[in-house]
């Protein structure tokens, strides 16, 4: 029974036989015998990487040692079979007979990491010497010691999981056993049936019942009852969805993989939020993972090593039913390429949130990233929601320069063009777009749609219903021209539009208080926009005629957020009241020409507004503001309408992964598996239930708000979280 249990445990952890199993244990000492006994019990022969000394050479004036690395079941190499990327081999992938060349210094770095990874069982390197020895006898002895060290390391990890060890051996994701091999047969069902009061209950039935219970309680309590309950807690039916978050991935990933491995084939939803506290101890996923039934995937790599982990997980995705993918954090080229390969025709929603590697550093994506994103668009013709965003660390008050590198021929017809936004015109079902990398290069790509020589009737356009664009002022020469260019390339079915031009953090003190260019009526820009329902602009400074032009051509507006109001007069209030009867949310900034008359005009239709944002002007009295507040929210005491205020005028889902809700975005946020916790004050809830909400803005206040109306929420990152 103990031998069978050891076999099951070793198989579940992905263990395998030790290197050089046929070598006499007594000849290599008690330490290797102990290591071998931990991994060789009941394991098939040949299921481990092996190393063998080839020889030693001189490298940059220092001795280096060549070792032959063979994968499990590998055959002897052909003469001179060394991995070479130029010869068609994939960099970082092991082939039978691959030869690696390493110096003692590289062995010392590996030894430090393995000592941290396995503090009680890590083997010892041959001792270093103060002087460098080059005589043949010493090098032969040193080579034999290093070979024995690698053999002992591979006893600890027969199929290497520590990423530093994989890079040392120059291997990628090794081919391990099948997805569920050694994990209990069908759907990970190892162990016999559960005996309860004389009845034999199938493990799969027990797992289906456990799927309705709290995950941590299952792992801490149920799995320790007996072998059958332990098998049920690891059964695929127990985990139709899986959520895992940790900031110490090097500590918790190994236990997590014991749950993920048997559940991967039947897993429908996966949310992973990981960061490595010590990147040198990063681990890789086990071989044999395969996701075939995923329909929703959310991955949040917080550092470079976590990004490498995410890239390997994406390579294991072969799910034709995958509908929604969200990647947030450090997204490397390997992650983007793996996503493009995993994407299928049925993918409907993609959300990519790019974060800079270091805080307050520019967010610059190279040509390879752009090419990977173009491949993603080409591979997903059924996309409905597409978001390329910058993380909060690169936006808002901490805005940094962000840019997608332009391409040249043969990728595009004209040099210096960024075609990513223009490529979205090839998606016929696209409904929602978010793009935070708007630059002059992107605008040139939009203009190139017609410049390519297409006939007028074949001129391609973007036809989504909801569009949010943002960029940095230093990369947009004229935001007013950008507004006209973008609207000229959007179809007439556009319902919600936002254009946010941000200023870099270091430039804000110099530009604070400056007046923007006064813009009047733009009938050619707004013509044909009768379907427009929500408009958000934070740079263009319209005067009364400009607001009137918007109201005339967009009579169905229910959200109007214009952050530049320095040229407004009280006439704007008359325009809003008379020409926009469906308006539910309105923002009005300070102007020297706005007075109490404007407030009293808005007071007459206060019952219309769900949310009214006002920055008090010099000519507005506190009495008029208090009267307006009572009209909008009668019987509600004062409250802080700060960044926790949540109100949205239009119902339904806005770029959300999931269907819309009649209760607005708050219900959708609470229902999401990876939802943030909204902390709403009692006064805000009362105001939302009683009528509207009046929010007073501070001068030059940065409104960290989703253009569709959901303000930024505080988030918590737990040290360890696992659930469904």
matplotlib code that plots the C-alpha trace (Angstrom):
import matplotlib.pyplot as plt

x = [0.0, 2.8, 4.5, 1.3, 0.7, 4.3, 3.8, 0.5, 2.1, 5.2, 3.0, 0.8, 3.7, 5.1, 8.0, 10.0, 13.0, 16.3, 19.2, 21.6, 19.3, 21.5, 24.5, 25.3, 23.9, 26.6, 29.3, 27.8, 27.2, 24.1, 22.9, 22.1, 20.6, 18.2, 17.3, 16.7, 14.5, 12.2, 11.5, 12.2, 9.6, 7.5, 8.4, 8.9, 12.4, 13.5, 11.1, 13.8, 16.3, 19.9, 23.2, 26.6, 30.0, 31.4, 34.6, 36.1, 37.4, 38.7, 36.1, 37.2, 40.4, 38.6, 37.8, 34.3, 32.6, 30.4, 27.5, 25.1, 21.5, 19.0, 15.3, 13.2, 13.4, 16.0, 18.3, 22.0, 22.8, 24.1, 27.6, 27.6, 23.9, 23.9, 20.9, 21.4, 18.7, 20.2, 19.9, 16.2, 16.1, 13.8, 15.8, 15.5, 14.1, 15.9, 16.5, 18.0, 21.8, 21.8, 25.2, 25.5, 28.6, 28.8, 31.5, 32.0, 30.6, 27.4, 27.3, 27.8, 24.7, 22.7, 23.9, 22.7, 19.2, 18.9, 20.0, 17.1, 14.7, 15.6, 17.3, 17.4, 18.2, 20.2, 23.5, 26.8, 29.0, 32.6, 34.5, 35.9, 39.6, 41.3, 43.6, 42.5, 43.8, 44.2, 46.0, 44.3, 44.1, 42.3, 39.9, 39.1, 38.3, 36.3, 34.3, 33.4, 32.3, 30.1, 28.6, 27.7, 26.2, 23.9, 22.9, 21.9, 20.0, 18.0, 17.2, 15.5, 13.7, 13.7, 11.5, 12.9, 10.4, 12.7, 13.1, 16.7, 17.5, 15.6, 17.6, 20.8, 20.0, 18.7, 15.3, 11.8, 8.7, 9.7, 7.3, 5.9, 3.3, -0.2, -2.4, -3.9, -1.3, -0.6, -3.3, -6.0, -7.3, -10.4, -10.9, -8.3, -10.3, -7.8, -8.7, -11.6, -15.2, -16.3, -17.8, -20.5, -22.9, -22.4, -23.1, -20.4, -20.4, -18.4, -15.6, -16.9, -20.3, -18.6, -16.5, -19.7, -21.1, -17.9, -18.0, -20.8, -18.7, -16.1, -12.8, -10.4, -12.7, -12.5, -8.7, -8.2, -10.9, -12.4, -9.1, -7.7, -10.6, -9.5, -8.0, -11.4, -12.1, -8.6, -9.2, -12.6, -11.0, -8.6, -11.2, -12.0, -15.7, -14.8, -13.2, -15.3, -13.7, -10.6, -9.3, -5.8, -4.0, -0.7, 2.3, 4.6, 4.2, 7.4, 5.8, 2.3, 2.5, 3.5, 0.5, -1.7, -0.5, -1.6, -5.2, -4.8, -3.3, -6.2, -8.8, -7.2, -9.1, -12.5, -11.8, -14.1, -12.9, -9.4, -8.3, -4.6, -3.0, 0.6, 3.8, 7.1, 8.6, 12.0, 12.1, 15.2, 13.0, 10.4, 8.9, 7.4, 4.2, 4.4, 4.5, 1.3, -1.1, -3.9, -6.9, -9.6, -12.9, -12.0, -14.5, -13.1, -9.4, -8.0, -4.3, -2.5, 1.3, 2.9, 6.5, 8.7, 8.9, 5.2, 4.9, 7.0, 4.7, 1.6, 3.2, 3.7, 0.1, -1.2, 0.7, -1.3, -4.6, -6.4, -10.0, -12.3, -15.0, -12.8, -14.9, -13.2, -9.6, -8.2, -4.4, -3.3, 0.2, 3.6, 2.8, 6.0, 6.3, 6.2, 2.8, 1.4, 2.7, 1.3, -2.1, -2.2, -1.5, -4.1, -6.9, -9.5, -12.4, -14.9, -13.1, -15.4, -13.7, -10.1, -8.7, -5.0, -3.8, -0.1, 1.9, 5.4, 8.2, 9.1, 6.9, 7.0, 8.8, 7.6, 5.4, 6.8, 5.8, 8.2, 7.6, 7.4, 4.6, 2.7, 3.2, 1.9, -1.2, -1.9, -1.7, -4.2, -6.6, -6.2, -6.9, -10.1, -12.6, -15.5, -14.3, -17.0, -15.1, -11.4, -9.4, -5.8, -5.3, -2.5, -2.5, -3.5, 0.3, 0.7, -2.4, -4.3, -2.1, 0.9, 0.6, 3.8, 4.5, 3.0, 3.4, 3.2, 6.2, 5.3, 6.0, 7.5, 7.3, 6.5, 4.3, 2.5, 2.4, 3.9, 6.8, 6.2, 2.6, 1.0, -1.8, -3.2, -6.3, -6.9, -6.7, -9.8, -11.9, -11.5, -13.6, -17.2, -18.8, -16.8, -19.0, -16.7, -13.2, -10.8, -7.3, -5.0, -2.1, -3.4, -0.6, 0.0, 1.4, -2.0, -3.8, -1.6, -2.7, -6.4, -5.8, -4.0, -7.2, -8.4, -4.9, -4.4, -6.3, -9.6, -12.7, -15.0, -17.7, -15.1, -13.5, -13.2, -14.5, -14.5, -18.1, -18.2, -21.0, -18.7, -15.2, -12.8, -9.5, -6.7, -3.2, -0.5, -0.3, 3.4, 2.6, -0.5, 0.4, -3.1, -5.9, -8.6, -7.5, -7.3, -10.9, -12.0, -9.9, -11.2, -14.8, -14.4, -13.4, -16.2, -19.5, -22.9, -24.0, -21.6, -23.4, -20.7, -17.5, -14.6, -11.4, -9.0, -5.8, -3.5, -0.4, 2.7, 3.2, 6.3, 4.7, 1.5, 3.0, 3.9, 0.6, -1.7, -4.0, -3.3, -6.3, -6.9, -7.8, -11.4, -13.4, -16.8, -19.4, -18.1, -21.2, -19.1, -17.7, -21.0, -23.1, -24.8, -24.3, -27.9, -27.3, -24.6, -25.7, -22.5, -19.7, -16.6, -13.9, -11.3, -9.1, -11.2, -12.5, -15.9, -17.7, -21.5, -21.7, -19.7, -22.0, -25.0, -23.6, -23.2, -26.8, -28.2, -26.6, -26.7, -30.1, -30.2, -27.2, -27.7, -24.1, -22.1, -18.8, -16.7, -13.8, -12.9, -15.6, -13.6, -15.5, -19.0, -21.7, -25.1, -26.5, -25.1, -27.6, -30.5, -29.0, -28.8, -32.3, -34.0, -32.1, -31.0, -34.2, -32.7, -29.5, -28.9, -25.3, -23.6, -20.3, -19.7, -16.3, -15.6, -15.9, -15.6, -18.8, -21.0, -23.3, -26.2, -28.5, -27.0, -27.7, -31.3, -31.9, -30.5, -32.6, -35.8, -35.0, -33.1, -35.3, -33.8, -30.2, -28.8, -25.5, -24.5, -20.9, -20.2, -17.0, -18.3, -17.3, -16.4, -19.9, -21.8, -23.2, -23.2, -26.9, -27.7, -25.5, -27.3, -30.7, -29.6, -28.4, -31.8, -33.6, -31.4, -31.4, -34.3, -34.2, -30.6, -27.9, -24.5, -22.0, -18.7, -19.1, -15.4, -13.8, -16.1, -19.1, -20.6, -23.3, -23.8, -26.7, -26.9, -27.7, -25.9, -22.4, -19.6, -16.6, -17.5, -16.8, -20.4, -23.8, -25.3, -27.4, -30.5, -29.1, -26.2, -22.5, -22.4, -24.3, -22.1, -19.0, -20.3, -21.2, -17.8, -15.5, -12.5, -14.5, -13.1, -14.7, -16.7, -17.0, -20.0, -21.0, -24.5, -25.2, -24.2, -26.5, -29.4, -28.7, -28.7, -31.9, -33.7, -32.9, -29.8, -26.4, -24.6, -20.8, -18.8, -15.4, -12.2, -10.3, -8.1, -9.1, -8.1, -11.2, -9.8, -13.0, -13.9, -15.4, -18.6, -19.1, -17.6, -15.2, -11.9, -12.4, -10.0, -8.6, -7.1, -4.4, -4.5, -1.3, -3.0, -6.4, -7.9, -11.5, -13.9]
y = [0.0, 2.5, 1.6, 2.3, 5.5, 6.7, 5.8, 7.8, 10.9, 10.9, 10.6, 13.4, 15.7, 14.9, 12.9, 10.6, 8.3, 9.7, 10.3, 7.3, 4.9, 2.0, 3.6, 1.9, 4.1, 3.0, 4.4, 7.9, 8.2, 8.2, 11.6, 10.5, 7.3, 9.3, 11.6, 8.7, 7.0, 10.0, 9.9, 6.5, 4.5, 2.7, 5.1, 3.9, 3.9, 6.8, 9.4, 11.8, 14.2, 12.9, 14.6, 13.2, 14.9, 15.5, 17.3, 20.6, 23.5, 27.0, 29.8, 33.5, 32.4, 30.3, 26.5, 25.6, 22.2, 20.6, 18.3, 16.3, 16.9, 14.2, 14.4, 11.5, 8.6, 10.4, 8.5, 8.9, 12.0, 12.2, 13.5, 17.3, 17.5, 20.8, 23.1, 26.1, 28.6, 29.5, 25.9, 25.9, 24.8, 26.7, 28.7, 27.3, 23.9, 20.7, 18.0, 14.6, 15.0, 18.8, 20.0, 22.9, 24.7, 26.1, 27.7, 27.2, 30.7, 29.7, 26.6, 28.8, 30.9, 27.7, 26.4, 29.5, 29.3, 25.5, 26.1, 28.5, 26.3, 23.1, 24.3, 20.9, 18.6, 20.7, 19.0, 20.7, 22.0, 21.1, 23.7, 26.7, 27.6, 30.9, 30.5, 29.3, 25.9, 24.7, 21.4, 18.4, 16.3, 19.1, 19.9, 16.2, 16.0, 19.2, 18.0, 14.7, 16.7, 19.0, 16.0, 14.4, 17.7, 17.9, 14.3, 15.1, 18.2, 16.1, 13.7, 16.6, 17.7, 14.9, 17.0, 20.5, 22.9, 25.7, 28.2, 28.9, 25.2, 25.0, 27.9, 26.4, 23.1, 25.1, 23.4, 24.8, 23.0, 19.3, 16.7, 15.1, 12.4, 12.9, 15.5, 13.1, 10.3, 9.2, 11.4, 8.8, 7.7, 9.3, 12.9, 12.5, 9.8, 7.9, 6.0, 3.7, 4.7, 6.4, 4.1, 6.0, 4.0, 0.9, 2.7, 2.9, 6.4, 7.1, 9.6, 11.6, 12.0, 13.2, 15.6, 17.0, 17.7, 19.3, 21.7, 23.6, 24.0, 26.6, 25.7, 26.3, 24.3, 21.4, 21.5, 21.9, 19.5, 17.1, 16.2, 14.8, 12.5, 9.5, 8.6, 8.8, 12.3, 13.4, 12.1, 13.8, 17.1, 16.8, 15.6, 17.6, 17.7, 19.5, 22.4, 23.6, 27.0, 28.0, 31.3, 31.6, 34.8, 35.1, 37.4, 34.5, 32.3, 30.4, 29.2, 28.3, 27.3, 23.7, 22.9, 24.8, 22.6, 19.5, 20.9, 22.3, 19.2, 16.8, 19.6, 21.1, 19.1, 19.9, 23.4, 26.0, 29.2, 30.1, 33.2, 33.5, 36.5, 35.8, 37.6, 36.2, 37.6, 36.2, 36.0, 33.7, 31.0, 31.1, 27.8, 26.6, 24.6, 20.9, 19.2, 17.7, 20.5, 20.8, 23.1, 22.0, 23.2, 26.8, 29.4, 32.3, 33.0, 35.8, 35.9, 38.7, 38.4, 41.0, 40.5, 39.1, 35.6, 35.5, 36.5, 33.5, 31.3, 32.8, 32.2, 28.5, 28.2, 29.8, 27.3, 24.6, 26.1, 24.3, 25.3, 25.8, 27.1, 29.9, 33.1, 35.6, 36.3, 39.0, 39.6, 42.3, 43.2, 42.6, 41.3, 40.3, 39.3, 35.6, 36.2, 38.0, 35.4, 32.5, 34.3, 34.7, 31.0, 30.0, 32.3, 30.7, 31.6, 31.6, 34.2, 37.1, 39.3, 40.2, 42.6, 43.4, 45.7, 46.6, 47.6, 49.1, 47.0, 49.8, 52.5, 55.9, 54.5, 54.9, 52.2, 51.4, 48.4, 47.3, 46.2, 42.5, 43.3, 45.1, 42.1, 39.7, 41.9, 42.0, 38.2, 38.1, 40.3, 38.2, 35.0, 36.2, 37.3, 36.9, 39.5, 41.6, 43.4, 44.4, 46.4, 47.4, 49.4, 50.9, 50.0, 52.5, 52.8, 54.5, 56.6, 59.2, 61.1, 58.9, 59.3, 58.3, 58.2, 55.2, 54.2, 51.3, 51.2, 52.1, 49.6, 49.9, 47.9, 45.1, 45.0, 48.2, 50.2, 53.4, 53.7, 55.1, 53.9, 52.2, 50.1, 48.3, 50.5, 50.5, 46.7, 46.5, 47.5, 43.9, 42.7, 42.8, 41.9, 44.3, 46.2, 47.7, 49.1, 50.5, 51.8, 53.7, 54.1, 56.8, 58.7, 60.5, 57.2, 55.5, 58.4, 58.0, 54.4, 55.4, 57.9, 55.2, 53.3, 55.6, 56.5, 52.8, 53.5, 51.9, 53.1, 55.3, 52.7, 50.2, 52.6, 50.6, 52.0, 51.0, 50.2, 49.5, 50.9, 51.9, 53.4, 54.8, 56.2, 57.8, 59.0, 61.3, 64.9, 64.7, 62.1, 63.9, 67.1, 68.4, 66.7, 68.6, 67.2, 63.8, 64.1, 64.9, 62.1, 59.4, 60.4, 60.5, 56.8, 55.6, 54.4, 56.0, 53.4, 54.8, 55.0, 55.9, 57.7, 58.9, 60.7, 61.3, 63.2, 63.0, 65.0, 63.4, 63.7, 65.8, 68.3, 69.0, 71.8, 73.8, 73.4, 73.9, 76.8, 77.3, 78.0, 75.6, 76.6, 77.8, 75.5, 76.6, 74.7, 71.6, 70.5, 68.4, 66.4, 65.8, 65.3, 61.9, 61.1, 60.9, 57.5, 58.9, 58.5, 59.1, 61.6, 62.1, 64.7, 66.1, 68.3, 70.1, 73.4, 74.1, 77.4, 77.9, 77.4, 74.2, 72.8, 73.8, 72.0, 68.8, 69.1, 69.6, 66.6, 64.3, 64.7, 61.3, 62.0, 60.7, 61.3, 64.5, 64.9, 67.8, 68.7, 72.1, 74.7, 77.9, 79.5, 78.6, 81.1, 80.6, 79.9, 76.4, 75.6, 76.6, 74.4, 71.4, 71.8, 72.5, 70.4, 67.3, 66.1, 62.6, 63.8, 61.9, 62.6, 66.0, 67.6, 71.3, 72.8, 76.2, 79.3, 83.0, 83.5, 81.0, 82.3, 81.3, 81.6, 78.5, 76.6, 77.8, 76.7, 73.2, 73.2, 73.2, 69.8, 68.4, 65.3, 64.2, 63.8, 60.6, 62.4, 66.0, 67.0, 70.7, 72.6, 75.8, 79.1, 82.3, 83.8, 80.8, 81.1, 78.3, 78.9, 78.1, 75.0, 73.8, 74.4, 72.4, 69.5, 69.4, 69.3, 66.4, 64.4, 65.5, 64.5, 63.2, 64.6, 65.6, 62.9, 62.6, 62.0, 61.1, 58.4, 55.7, 57.2, 54.8, 55.8, 55.1, 56.5, 53.7, 50.1, 47.0, 45.8, 48.1, 46.1, 43.7, 40.0, 38.7, 39.9, 43.2, 43.7, 45.7, 46.9, 48.7, 48.1, 47.6, 44.3, 43.2, 44.0, 42.1, 39.1, 38.9, 36.1, 38.5, 41.5, 44.4, 45.3, 48.5, 50.5, 52.7, 55.0, 54.9, 58.4, 57.5, 54.5, 56.6, 59.2, 56.7, 55.2, 58.5, 60.1, 61.7, 62.6, 66.0, 65.8, 68.9, 68.9, 70.6, 72.9, 71.0, 67.7, 64.6, 62.4, 58.9, 57.6, 55.1, 57.3, 55.2, 56.3, 53.8, 55.6, 54.0, 51.5, 50.4, 46.9, 44.4, 42.0, 39.1, 37.2, 34.0, 33.3, 30.3, 29.8, 29.5]
z = [0.0, 0.8, -2.5, -4.4, -2.6, -3.3, -7.0, -7.1, -5.3, -7.5, -10.6, -9.5, -8.9, -12.4, -11.0, -13.0, -12.6, -11.6, -14.0, -14.5, -12.7, -13.6, -11.8, -8.5, -5.7, -3.4, -5.7, -5.6, -1.9, 0.4, -0.8, -4.3, -3.0, -0.9, -3.9, -6.2, -3.7, -3.7, -7.5, -8.8, -7.0, -9.6, -12.4, -16.0, -17.3, -19.5, -18.2, -17.2, -18.7, -18.7, -19.0, -20.0, -20.1, -23.6, -22.8, -21.9, -23.9, -23.4, -23.6, -23.4, -21.6, -19.0, -19.1, -20.1, -20.0, -22.7, -21.7, -23.7, -22.7, -23.7, -23.2, -21.8, -24.2, -26.4, -28.7, -29.2, -31.3, -34.7, -35.0, -34.5, -33.8, -31.8, -31.6, -33.9, -34.6, -37.9, -39.0, -38.5, -34.9, -32.5, -29.9, -26.5, -27.5, -26.7, -29.4, -28.8, -28.4, -27.7, -26.4, -24.0, -23.0, -19.4, -17.3, -13.6, -12.9, -14.6, -12.5, -9.4, -10.3, -10.8, -7.5, -5.6, -7.1, -6.5, -2.9, -2.4, -4.3, -2.4, 0.8, 2.5, -0.4, -2.9, -3.9, -3.4, -6.2, -6.3, -4.3, -6.1, -6.1, -5.5, -8.6, -12.0, -12.8, -16.4, -16.0, -17.5, -14.3, -12.4, -15.3, -15.6, -11.9, -12.0, -15.0, -13.3, -10.2, -12.3, -14.1, -10.8, -9.6, -12.7, -12.2, -8.5, -9.6, -12.1, -9.3, -7.6, -10.8, -13.4, -15.7, -14.8, -13.4, -12.1, -15.0, -14.2, -14.6, -17.9, -19.2, -18.0, -19.8, -22.8, -22.8, -23.2, -22.1, -22.0, -23.2, -20.1, -19.7, -21.1, -19.6, -17.0, -17.1, -13.6, -12.2, -11.9, -15.3, -16.7, -15.5, -12.9, -11.0, -9.0, -5.8, -5.2, -4.6, -1.4, 1.2, 3.2, 5.4, 3.4, 0.1, -2.7, -4.2, -7.3, -6.9, -9.9, -8.1, -5.0, -7.0, -8.6, -5.1, -3.9, -6.8, -5.0, -1.8, -0.8, -2.4, 0.5, 2.8, 0.3, 0.1, 3.9, 5.2, 2.6, 0.9, 4.2, 5.0, 2.9, -0.5, -2.2, -0.9, -1.9, -5.4, -5.5, -4.5, -7.4, -9.9, -12.9, -12.1, -8.8, -10.8, -13.7, -13.1, -11.3, -9.9, -8.4, -7.2, -5.4, -5.0, -4.1, -7.1, -6.4, -3.1, -4.3, -7.9, -7.3, -5.1, -7.6, -10.5, -8.6, -8.9, -12.4, -14.0, -13.6, -14.2, -17.3, -19.9, -18.5, -17.2, -18.6, -17.0, -15.7, -13.9, -12.9, -11.2, -10.3, -9.4, -8.2, -5.0, -6.0, -9.8, -9.7, -8.2, -11.0, -11.9, -15.2, -15.7, -16.0, -19.3, -20.7, -19.8, -22.4, -22.3, -24.7, -23.1, -22.0, -22.9, -20.7, -19.9, -17.7, -17.1, -15.2, -15.2, -12.9, -13.9, -16.7, -15.2, -14.7, -18.4, -19.4, -17.4, -19.1, -22.5, -21.8, -20.5, -23.7, -25.8, -24.1, -25.1, -27.9, -27.2, -30.2, -27.7, -26.3, -26.4, -24.1, -23.3, -21.0, -20.5, -18.1, -16.9, -18.5, -22.0, -23.8, -27.4, -26.4, -24.7, -27.7, -30.1, -28.0, -27.8, -31.6, -32.0, -29.5, -30.9, -33.0, -35.2, -32.3, -30.2, -29.5, -26.9, -26.4, -23.8, -23.6, -20.8, -21.2, -18.2, -18.2, -16.8, -14.4, -12.9, -14.6, -17.6, -21.2, -22.5, -26.0, -28.0, -30.7, -34.3, -33.2, -30.8, -33.6, -35.9, -33.3, -32.7, -36.4, -36.5, -33.6, -35.6, -38.7, -36.7, -35.0, -37.7, -35.3, -32.7, -31.2, -28.4, -28.8, -26.3, -26.5, -23.3, -21.1, -17.4, -14.7, -13.9, -17.3, -17.4, -15.3, -12.9, -13.8, -17.5, -19.4, -23.1, -24.8, -28.4, -30.9, -33.2, -36.8, -39.6, -43.0, -46.3, -46.9, -43.8, -45.0, -48.3, -46.9, -44.4, -41.0, -40.6, -37.6, -39.2, -36.1, -35.8, -39.5, -39.5, -37.3, -40.4, -41.5, -38.6, -39.8, -36.4, -34.3, -31.9, -29.2, -29.5, -27.0, -28.1, -25.8, -28.3, -30.6, -32.3, -35.5, -37.0, -36.2, -37.8, -40.9, -41.0, -41.0, -43.8, -45.8, -46.1, -48.9, -50.1, -51.0, -54.2, -53.2, -55.1, -53.1, -52.7, -51.4, -48.9, -45.7, -42.4, -38.8, -37.9, -34.1, -32.0, -29.0, -29.4, -26.9, -28.0, -26.0, -26.6, -25.3, -26.4, -27.3, -30.0, -31.3, -33.2, -33.4, -31.3, -33.1, -36.5, -34.8, -33.8, -37.3, -38.8, -36.5, -36.8, -40.5, -40.5, -38.2, -39.5, -39.0, -36.5, -33.8, -30.5, -28.0, -28.6, -26.4, -27.3, -24.4, -24.9, -21.9, -20.9, -19.6, -15.8, -16.1, -18.5, -16.4, -14.2, -17.3, -19.1, -16.1, -16.6, -20.3, -22.6, -25.4, -29.0, -29.3, -31.5, -33.0, -35.0, -36.8, -38.9, -41.3, -38.3, -36.5, -39.6, -39.8, -36.1, -35.0, -33.5, -31.1, -27.5, -25.4, -26.1, -24.0, -25.0, -22.7, -24.9, -27.5, -26.1, -27.8, -27.5, -27.5, -31.2, -31.0, -28.3, -30.4, -33.4, -31.4, -30.0, -33.5, -35.1, -32.1, -30.5, -28.9, -26.5, -23.0, -21.9, -22.7, -20.9, -22.2, -20.0, -21.7, -20.9, -20.7, -23.5, -22.4, -21.4, -19.8, -23.3, -23.0, -20.4, -22.7, -25.4, -23.1, -21.8, -25.2, -27.7, -25.6, -23.9, -23.3, -21.6, -18.3, -17.5, -18.1, -17.1, -16.9, -16.1, -14.7, -17.0, -16.3, -18.3, -16.3, -13.5, -11.3, -14.2, -15.7, -12.5, -12.3, -15.9, -15.1, -11.9, -14.0, -15.5, -12.6, -12.6, -15.9, -14.7, -13.3, -12.7, -13.0, -12.6, -12.0, -11.3, -9.6, -11.4, -9.7, -10.5, -9.0, -5.4, -2.9, -2.4, -6.0, -5.9, -2.7, -4.4, -7.4, -5.1, -3.4, -6.8, -8.1, -4.8, -2.7, 1.0, 0.8, 3.2, 2.0, 1.1, -0.4, -4.1, -4.7, -6.6, -5.2, -6.9, -9.5, -11.8, -15.5, -17.6, -20.2, -19.2, -20.3, -20.6, -21.6, -22.8, -20.0, -20.3, -20.0, -20.8, -19.8, -16.7, -16.2, -12.9, -14.5, -14.2, -10.4, -10.7, -13.5, -11.5, -8.5, -10.6, -12.3, -11.0, -10.7, -9.6, -7.7, -4.4, -4.7, -1.5, -1.8, 1.0, 2.4, 1.1, -2.5, -2.4, -1.1, -3.7, -6.5, -5.3, -4.7, -8.0, -9.4, -8.1, -8.1, -8.0, -7.4, -9.2, -8.0, -10.4, -12.8, -11.1, -12.9, -13.3, -13.3, -14.9, -17.5, -20.3, -20.1, -16.5, -14.1, -11.8, -10.7, -7.9, -5.2, -5.6, -3.2, -4.2, -1.7, -0.9, -1.8, -3.2, -4.8, -5.8, -8.7]

ax = plt.figure().add_subplot(projection="3d")
ax.plot(x, y, z, "-o")
ax.set_aspect("equal")
plt.show()
